[in-house]
């Protein structure tokens, strides 16, 4: 087997920027005082990361695409039967089970970011879409924002535990390839990271989010200020 490029640069950047963003979001919400504005900024950035990764899942290199790692129940069940074997062959990209973990995390973090658009600190700052919906919607968004994150912490814990399990039991190191991008495999590697395409998508997502957050939301009606 030879070392071949499997994880493209945009996918690796997404992964580590998402790790940093989630840590920053937790820190600004739980550990730091007067950091709500930074919490909002990080939330917008995280939403941009999720949107980018969803698009990249359709147009990125082979192993970044959903079509490569989202398999049917049969493939997942077959892979689960190999979990107890130390000599099982490592997956070239995401394995059949890990593929669904990626989807779950994208959905959960996406829900966190979207619901954050409706949050408030009850003092100075409101999410850009808070004033556009009624109390029933705000209650749903508030519940999602707090409950989903509690579950997300468990999902992240399982993710870390899986990395340790593969490193210790199966002797398969998952972290280094997500840094340098290469794995020892008999499968074909990717020819490039499609950096220009990734840059174009990132710029479109960034400008789109700026418009959706800073320009598109209408101001509250004037009569609201009289009560």
Backbone bond lengths (Angstrom), bond angles and torsions (degrees), N, CA, C in turn:
res aa  C-N    CA-C-N  psi(-1)  N-CA   C-N-CA  omega(-1)  CA-C   N-CA-C  phi
1 X - - - 1.461 - - 1.522 109.90 -
2 X 1.323 115.90 148.14 1.453 121.90 179.27 1.525 110.07 -117.40
3 X 1.326 115.12 156.11 1.453 119.45 174.03 1.520 109.09 -78.84
4 X 1.323 115.79 122.79 1.456 120.85 -179.14 1.522 109.70 -129.28
5 X 1.329 115.29 152.26 1.460 120.68 179.53 1.519 109.45 -71.31
6 X 1.318 116.33 119.13 1.460 122.78 -178.97 1.524 111.27 -113.00
7 X 1.322 115.63 -49.64 1.473 120.22 -177.74 1.528 109.66 -96.06
8 X 1.310 115.48 117.03 1.462 121.14 179.91 1.534 110.73 -70.27
9 X 1.317 115.99 161.78 1.468 121.39 -177.34 1.525 112.14 -60.69
10 X 1.342 120.68 -46.36 1.473 119.32 178.74 1.522 113.60 -58.93
11 X 1.329 117.58 -39.33 1.468 119.95 178.53 1.518 110.63 -64.84
12 X 1.329 116.52 -41.34 1.468 119.65 178.96 1.523 111.20 -67.13
13 X 1.331 117.16 -41.96 1.463 120.07 177.60 1.526 110.90 -62.20
14 X 1.339 115.78 -43.45 1.457 119.49 177.40 1.526 111.09 -56.28
15 X 1.316 116.17 -46.89 1.462 121.07 -177.33 1.523 111.45 -58.19
16 X 1.318 117.24 -50.90 1.464 119.72 -174.28 1.530 112.29 -77.17
17 X 1.328 117.26 -31.32 1.466 119.29 174.55 1.522 110.53 -67.84
18 X 1.333 116.98 -34.79 1.466 120.29 177.54 1.525 110.32 -67.22
19 X 1.340 116.78 -41.85 1.470 120.41 176.14 1.525 110.43 -57.85
20 X 1.344 116.47 -47.98 1.460 120.53 -179.59 1.522 111.45 -64.14
21 X 1.334 117.11 -39.02 1.455 120.97 -178.97 1.520 111.96 -65.36
22 X 1.332 116.55 -44.54 1.463 119.85 -179.92 1.523 110.55 -63.91
23 X 1.334 116.12 -41.31 1.461 119.47 176.20 1.526 110.34 -61.44
24 X 1.333 116.80 -44.55 1.460 120.38 179.74 1.513 112.46 -64.74
25 X 1.319 117.26 -39.26 1.462 120.86 178.23 1.526 111.14 -63.27
26 X 1.325 115.69 -42.73 1.469 119.15 178.50 1.519 110.69 -65.31
27 X 1.337 116.41 -43.25 1.470 120.33 -178.23 1.516 111.78 -64.42
28 X 1.339 117.27 -43.09 1.462 119.67 -178.24 1.519 112.48 -72.04
29 X 1.327 117.14 -21.75 1.465 120.21 179.32 1.523 112.87 -91.06
30 X 1.343 117.03 -34.23 1.457 120.02 -170.91 1.530 114.39 -110.31
31 X 1.305 118.40 -29.91 1.466 120.53 -171.66 1.524 114.36 -108.95
32 X 1.317 117.62 -28.43 1.462 120.92 -171.08 1.523 111.32 -105.54
33 X 1.315 116.18 142.83 1.459 121.89 175.95 1.529 109.32 -92.23
34 X 1.328 115.14 147.07 1.465 121.22 176.72 1.527 112.40 54.51
35 X 1.322 116.39 39.87 1.466 120.33 -179.62 1.530 111.59 -118.73
36 X 1.337 117.14 20.37 1.462 120.70 -176.09 1.526 111.18 -64.21
37 X 1.346 116.27 -39.05 1.458 118.54 179.68 1.525 110.77 -60.78
38 X 1.336 117.19 -41.50 1.458 120.55 176.84 1.523 110.98 -66.30
39 X 1.326 117.22 -33.17 1.462 121.32 176.39 1.526 109.73 -62.35
40 X 1.337 116.02 -42.57 1.464 120.03 177.43 1.528 110.86 -62.93
41 X 1.337 116.64 -47.14 1.467 120.27 -178.79 1.526 110.99 -59.71
42 X 1.335 116.37 -44.39 1.460 120.24 178.95 1.534 111.19 -64.99
43 X 1.323 115.91 -34.66 1.460 119.72 177.03 1.517 111.87 -63.59
44 X 1.339 116.62 -42.92 1.465 119.88 177.11 1.531 110.44 -63.07
45 X 1.327 115.78 -43.02 1.461 120.61 179.50 1.530 110.79 -61.53
46 X 1.324 115.89 -42.51 1.468 120.69 179.56 1.517 111.09 -64.40
47 X 1.325 117.20 -40.37 1.466 120.55 176.55 1.525 110.20 -60.74
48 X 1.333 116.48 -40.49 1.461 120.04 176.78 1.518 112.00 -62.42
49 X 1.341 116.96 -40.33 1.463 120.57 177.53 1.527 111.22 -60.75
50 X 1.331 116.15 -43.78 1.465 119.98 -178.17 1.525 110.34 -65.04
51 X 1.333 116.97 -44.54 1.466 120.16 179.04 1.524 110.14 -61.13
52 X 1.343 116.22 -43.77 1.460 119.85 178.26 1.522 110.79 -58.96
53 X 1.331 117.06 -45.51 1.473 119.73 -175.86 1.520 111.55 -67.33
54 X 1.319 117.52 -34.25 1.464 119.56 177.27 1.526 109.86 -64.50
55 X 1.326 116.68 -45.84 1.467 119.73 177.93 1.526 110.36 -63.34
56 X 1.332 116.13 -43.82 1.466 121.58 -179.63 1.522 111.11 -62.28
57 X 1.316 116.63 -27.16 1.455 120.75 178.47 1.520 113.42 -68.12
58 X 1.336 116.51 -12.35 1.465 120.87 177.63 1.529 112.78 -108.52
59 X 1.341 117.40 -28.02 1.473 118.97 -173.64 1.525 113.47 -120.06
60 X 1.324 118.05 -4.78 1.453 121.07 -178.01 1.520 112.34 -75.29
61 X 1.331 117.19 -176.71 1.471 121.23 177.38 1.530 111.65 -61.65
62 X 1.302 115.45 169.21 1.470 122.66 -170.35 1.521 114.39 -47.47
63 X 1.330 116.90 -54.29 1.462 119.69 -170.30 1.530 113.06 -78.84
64 X 1.331 117.28 -9.32 1.459 121.08 175.90 1.522 111.74 -88.44
65 X 1.320 117.06 -12.61 1.462 120.73 -173.73 1.532 112.11 -81.36
66 X 1.314 115.13 142.16 1.464 120.38 178.27 1.525 110.41 -59.88
67 X 1.310 116.81 -36.18 1.468 120.44 -178.09 1.524 112.16 -61.94
68 X 1.334 116.74 -20.73 1.462 119.57 -179.86 1.521 112.44 -84.36
69 X 1.346 117.36 -35.03 1.467 117.50 -172.53 1.531 115.25 -118.27
70 X 1.312 119.06 -4.37 1.464 120.19 174.20 1.522 107.53 -94.71
71 X 1.329 115.48 104.18 1.458 121.80 -175.00 1.528 110.58 -108.77
72 X 1.322 115.47 173.10 1.450 121.16 178.16 1.523 111.87 -77.50
73 X 1.343 116.81 169.84 1.472 121.49 -179.15 1.525 113.10 -56.28
74 X 1.335 117.04 -34.74 1.456 119.99 -179.48 1.518 112.25 -62.26
75 X 1.322 116.72 -43.01 1.466 121.13 179.22 1.523 110.97 -66.05
76 X 1.336 116.30 -37.71 1.468 120.33 178.44 1.524 110.01 -65.56
77 X 1.335 116.88 -45.54 1.467 120.76 -179.39 1.530 110.57 -63.03
78 X 1.342 116.36 -42.04 1.471 119.84 179.40 1.519 110.76 -62.94
79 X 1.328 116.46 -39.75 1.458 118.82 -179.45 1.529 110.72 -68.73
80 X 1.331 117.06 -39.04 1.460 120.46 -178.78 1.524 111.30 -60.88
81 X 1.345 117.56 -29.40 1.462 120.54 179.55 1.524 111.68 -69.17
82 X 1.342 117.46 -16.34 1.466 120.66 -179.68 1.527 112.82 -95.49
83 X 1.334 117.21 -3.05 1.464 119.79 -175.01 1.531 112.60 -61.11
84 X 1.320 116.65 -33.27 1.456 119.71 -177.96 1.518 114.11 -84.84
85 X 1.322 117.66 2.39 1.471 121.05 -178.94 1.519 109.99 -101.56
86 X 1.323 115.78 125.06 1.459 119.92 179.47 1.525 112.56 -70.86
87 X 1.338 116.76 -25.51 1.454 119.90 -173.93 1.526 113.03 -96.81
88 X 1.329 117.92 11.83 1.459 119.35 -179.50 1.526 110.21 -65.87
89 X 1.317 116.63 143.78 1.463 121.43 -177.29 1.531 110.11 -69.67
90 X 1.326 117.01 134.97 1.471 119.47 178.58 1.527 110.77 -69.54
91 X 1.321 115.42 146.35 1.464 120.30 176.42 1.524 109.38 -71.52
92 X 1.309 116.59 147.09 1.460 119.75 179.28 1.520 110.84 -71.42
93 X 1.336 116.30 -46.13 1.462 120.76 174.77 1.519 108.81 -109.59
94 X 1.339 116.38 -132.24 1.459 119.78 171.95 1.522 108.93 -74.75
95 X 1.329 117.14 139.09 1.457 118.94 174.28 1.526 109.85 -76.22
96 X 1.343 116.30 171.69 1.466 120.80 -173.79 1.520 112.67 -60.85
97 X 1.341 116.50 -34.86 1.463 120.09 179.22 1.527 110.92 -78.37
98 X 1.327 115.88 -43.02 1.453 120.14 179.49 1.515 112.81 -63.92
99 X 1.330 116.92 -27.63 1.456 120.25 177.97 1.509 112.09 -60.15
100 X 1.337 115.79 -41.46 1.462 119.19 178.67 1.523 111.40 -71.45
101 X 1.324 116.77 -30.62 1.474 119.82 175.65 1.527 110.00 -63.31
102 X 1.337 116.86 -38.10 1.469 120.80 176.97 1.525 110.15 -61.54
103 X 1.328 116.86 -46.62 1.464 120.98 -179.22 1.526 110.83 -62.10
104 X 1.325 116.45 -44.39 1.470 120.30 179.98 1.524 110.97 -60.42
105 X 1.324 117.09 -43.95 1.464 120.27 -178.69 1.524 110.86 -67.91
106 X 1.324 118.03 -39.13 1.458 120.26 177.40 1.526 111.13 -61.79
107 X 1.330 116.53 -42.93 1.466 120.72 179.76 1.524 110.66 -65.08
108 X 1.317 116.65 -46.31 1.456 120.10 -176.41 1.530 111.99 -66.51
109 X 1.322 116.83 -44.20 1.465 119.76 179.63 1.522 109.90 -68.69
110 X 1.343 116.70 -35.35 1.456 119.97 175.32 1.523 111.65 -62.26
111 X 1.334 117.27 -42.57 1.463 120.92 176.48 1.526 111.28 -61.77
112 X 1.320 116.22 -40.53 1.464 120.33 176.99 1.525 111.13 -59.16
113 X 1.327 115.36 -48.22 1.459 120.01 -175.98 1.526 111.84 -67.44
114 X 1.330 117.53 -43.22 1.468 120.93 -179.21 1.529 110.56 -66.93
115 X 1.325 117.52 -44.84 1.466 119.50 179.59 1.522 111.30 -64.11
116 X 1.342 117.05 -27.64 1.454 120.67 177.86 1.514 113.27 -64.58
117 X 1.329 117.37 -21.84 1.461 121.16 178.23 1.524 112.08 -67.38
118 X 1.325 116.52 -12.30 1.464 121.19 -177.85 1.530 112.66 -112.90
119 X 1.329 117.07 6.71 1.458 121.53 -175.61 1.531 111.82 -85.18
120 X 1.325 115.77 168.42 1.449 122.77 176.49 1.523 109.33 -146.42
121 X 1.338 116.18 154.80 1.470 118.87 173.49 1.513 110.97 -94.75
122 X 1.366 116.76 4.81 1.467 123.76 178.14 1.519 112.65 65.55
123 X 1.334 117.76 11.99 1.471 119.97 178.74 1.529 109.93 -130.08
124 X 1.330 116.58 -71.28 1.458 120.13 -174.28 1.524 114.50 -117.35
125 X 1.326 117.23 -31.39 1.460 120.61 -168.04 1.528 112.64 -113.19
126 X 1.322 114.68 133.71 1.454 122.07 173.21 1.521 109.05 -123.29
127 X 1.334 116.28 147.07 1.453 119.86 172.28 1.515 110.09 -62.69
128 X 1.322 118.97 153.70 1.466 122.20 -173.51 1.519 115.09 -64.15
129 X 1.314 118.27 -17.89 1.460 120.52 -178.10 1.529 112.71 -112.74
130 X 1.300 117.09 5.82 1.462 120.26 -176.42 1.522 112.34 -61.20
131 X 1.325 117.35 -41.74 1.462 120.77 -173.96 1.533 112.98 -78.28
132 X 1.328 117.46 -1.00 1.461 120.37 -176.68 1.527 113.50 -95.39
133 X 1.323 117.41 -6.89 1.465 120.17 -175.39 1.527 110.34 -126.86
134 X 1.334 115.34 163.70 1.465 118.88 -178.55 1.528 111.02 -87.88
135 X 1.313 115.27 179.01 1.466 120.94 -174.25 1.520 113.06 -62.88
136 X 1.327 117.15 -33.75 1.470 119.08 -179.09 1.529 111.05 -63.93
137 X 1.339 116.56 -40.56 1.464 120.28 177.67 1.519 110.47 -68.15
138 X 1.342 116.48 -40.68 1.468 120.20 178.80 1.523 111.17 -61.34
139 X 1.333 116.59 -37.61 1.467 120.00 178.42 1.529 110.56 -63.52
140 X 1.337 116.13 -41.88 1.464 120.33 179.05 1.527 110.09 -63.75
141 X 1.335 116.58 -45.67 1.460 120.87 -178.73 1.529 111.32 -65.20
142 X 1.309 116.62 -39.45 1.467 120.12 178.57 1.530 111.05 -64.04
143 X 1.331 115.69 -42.14 1.466 120.29 178.06 1.525 110.87 -63.45
144 X 1.338 115.63 -45.77 1.460 119.22 178.95 1.525 111.30 -59.97
145 X 1.330 116.13 -44.83 1.463 120.23 -174.16 1.526 111.87 -62.28
146 X 1.319 116.83 -34.53 1.461 119.46 -177.30 1.527 112.50 -92.62
147 X 1.332 117.60 -40.56 1.463 120.12 -177.16 1.519 112.44 -73.31
148 X 1.324 116.31 -41.98 1.462 119.53 -178.19 1.519 110.44 -62.27
149 X 1.338 116.74 -38.21 1.460 118.60 -179.38 1.523 111.45 -66.00
150 X 1.335 117.05 -35.90 1.465 119.92 176.95 1.527 110.24 -59.91
151 X 1.336 116.06 -43.53 1.466 120.22 178.46 1.523 110.21 -68.81
152 X 1.340 116.25 -38.38 1.454 120.94 -179.40 1.521 111.77 -59.69
153 X 1.314 117.32 -37.09 1.470 120.52 177.49 1.523 111.07 -60.17
154 X 1.333 116.81 -38.98 1.467 120.45 176.74 1.530 110.88 -67.28
155 X 1.324 116.52 -41.32 1.468 120.52 178.81 1.528 110.61 -61.88
156 X 1.338 116.33 -42.19 1.461 120.53 177.51 1.526 110.25 -63.68
157 X 1.328 116.18 -39.80 1.458 120.01 177.10 1.520 112.35 -60.97
158 X 1.337 116.97 -42.70 1.466 120.88 177.39 1.530 110.77 -65.21
159 X 1.322 115.67 -36.82 1.468 120.41 178.60 1.529 110.63 -61.81
160 X 1.321 116.15 -45.65 1.470 120.81 178.72 1.526 110.13 -65.22
161 X 1.337 116.20 -41.40 1.460 120.08 178.73 1.528 110.92 -62.02
162 X 1.347 117.07 -38.27 1.464 120.81 178.69 1.523 110.88 -64.51
163 X 1.333 116.72 -39.91 1.466 120.52 178.29 1.529 110.26 -61.50
164 X 1.335 116.31 -43.35 1.461 120.83 178.70 1.530 110.46 -65.31
165 X 1.336 116.72 -42.71 1.470 121.39 179.46 1.526 111.35 -58.90
166 X 1.325 116.55 -46.45 1.464 119.80 -179.20 1.528 111.34 -66.88
167 X 1.332 116.57 -36.36 1.470 119.75 -179.20 1.521 111.84 -71.23
168 X 1.329 117.51 -40.70 1.465 121.66 -174.21 1.525 111.70 -86.57
169 X 1.328 116.88 -49.07 1.462 120.24 -173.77 1.525 112.37 -83.57
170 X 1.316 116.89 -46.86 1.461 120.45 -175.56 1.531 113.57 -95.82
171 X 1.331 116.46 -6.11 1.470 121.30 -178.91 1.537 111.40 57.47
172 X 1.313 115.57 35.73 1.455 121.74 177.14 1.532 108.25 -114.47
173 X 1.300 116.58 112.20 1.467 121.01 -177.79 1.524 109.69 -88.74
174 X 1.341 115.14 116.70 1.455 120.42 -176.46 1.521 113.44 -93.50
175 X 1.326 117.39 -23.33 1.465 120.53 -175.36 1.531 113.05 -75.49
176 X 1.349 119.99 -49.19 1.470 119.14 -178.35 1.529 114.50 -53.85
177 X 1.358 119.54 -43.39 1.469 117.94 178.17 1.530 113.34 -61.44
178 X 1.344 117.40 -27.29 1.452 119.59 178.22 1.527 111.23 -78.86
179 X 1.328 116.21 -3.56 1.469 121.03 175.29 1.528 110.04 -100.37
180 X 1.341 116.44 -54.01 1.470 118.85 -177.57 1.527 113.19 -97.78
181 X 1.334 116.96 -12.69 1.461 120.56 172.50 1.511 116.50 89.76
182 X 1.349 118.11 -5.44 1.461 119.72 -172.83 1.530 112.55 -109.17
183 X 1.330 114.62 147.48 1.459 122.04 175.35 1.522 109.22 -134.16
184 X 1.331 114.40 151.61 1.465 118.79 171.95 1.520 107.82 -81.57
185 X 1.318 116.52 118.13 1.451 120.56 -174.97 1.520 110.68 -157.24
186 X 1.321 115.80 157.25 1.459 121.45 173.30 1.522 111.34 -90.24
187 X 1.338 115.76 -11.73 1.460 119.84 179.65 1.528 110.71 -76.07
188 X 1.295 115.78 164.71 1.459 120.78 178.97 1.528 110.37 -72.92
189 X 1.321 115.71 140.44 1.444 120.14 173.55 1.519 110.38 -84.01
190 X 1.323 116.04 179.53 1.461 119.80 177.84 1.530 108.89 -90.82
191 X 1.329 118.35 145.77 1.466 120.20 -177.89 1.518 113.63 -74.84
192 X 1.350 117.03 -28.19 1.470 119.96 -179.11 1.520 109.35 -159.79
193 X 1.323 115.60 171.41 1.463 121.33 179.66 1.527 113.43 -94.69
194 X 1.336 117.17 1.07 1.473 122.09 -179.23 1.529 110.93 53.11
195 X 1.326 116.45 48.67 1.461 120.47 -174.03 1.522 113.12 -63.78
196 X 1.317 117.83 -39.19 1.462 119.83 -179.71 1.517 110.99 -64.23
197 X 1.321 116.47 -43.31 1.465 120.48 177.38 1.525 110.24 -62.41
198 X 1.326 116.67 -42.18 1.468 120.33 179.24 1.526 111.02 -62.16
199 X 1.334 116.77 -40.64 1.463 120.36 179.49 1.523 111.20 -64.02
200 X 1.330 116.71 -43.07 1.465 120.55 178.88 1.528 110.41 -61.63
201 X 1.331 116.98 -44.71 1.462 120.76 179.68 1.523 110.55 -63.75
202 X 1.337 116.99 -43.30 1.466 121.01 -179.64 1.524 110.84 -61.41
203 X 1.336 117.26 -41.04 1.470 120.49 179.19 1.519 111.18 -66.46
204 X 1.321 116.74 -42.43 1.470 120.35 178.49 1.523 110.63 -62.68
205 X 1.335 116.52 -44.77 1.466 120.59 179.22 1.536 110.23 -63.57
206 X 1.334 116.52 -42.70 1.459 120.09 -179.57 1.513 112.55 -62.79
207 X 1.323 117.25 -48.04 1.469 120.40 178.86 1.525 110.96 -66.37
208 X 1.333 116.58 -37.41 1.457 119.90 178.28 1.521 112.12 -62.91
209 X 1.330 116.30 -42.89 1.458 120.06 178.42 1.526 111.64 -66.53
210 X 1.345 116.50 -40.69 1.471 119.87 178.09 1.528 110.12 -59.22
211 X 1.322 115.92 -43.43 1.464 119.82 178.60 1.530 110.46 -64.32
212 X 1.329 117.16 -45.80 1.459 121.04 -176.11 1.522 112.62 -66.75
213 X 1.340 117.04 -29.60 1.464 120.73 -175.17 1.526 112.38 -96.83
214 X 1.328 117.17 -40.61 1.461 120.64 -173.20 1.524 114.26 -99.34
215 X 1.322 118.79 -25.05 1.460 120.90 -172.56 1.526 112.66 -114.41
216 X 1.317 116.84 -47.62 1.464 120.59 -172.09 1.524 115.00 -66.40
217 X 1.363 120.81 -43.36 1.470 119.17 -175.44 1.528 111.16 -62.15
218 X 1.342 118.34 123.27 1.469 120.03 178.55 1.523 110.98 -67.82
219 X 1.322 116.48 153.20 1.463 121.26 177.36 1.514 109.77 -70.16
220 X 1.346 118.37 154.96 1.461 120.59 176.52 1.526 110.55 -59.34
221 X 1.321 116.29 146.68 1.462 120.46 177.26 1.522 110.46 -59.94
222 X 1.327 116.73 146.58 1.464 120.55 -175.35 1.512 112.66 -59.98
223 X 1.337 116.74 -35.92 1.463 118.54 -176.99 1.520 112.69 -62.55
224 X 1.351 117.48 -20.78 1.458 119.22 179.97 1.520 111.40 -64.07
225 X 1.327 117.79 -24.85 1.455 119.96 -175.72 1.526 112.05 -81.88
226 X 1.324 118.72 -3.85 1.455 120.49 -178.66 1.509 112.86 -94.12
227 X 1.316 117.25 1.17 1.463 120.15 -177.78 1.512 110.08 -118.37
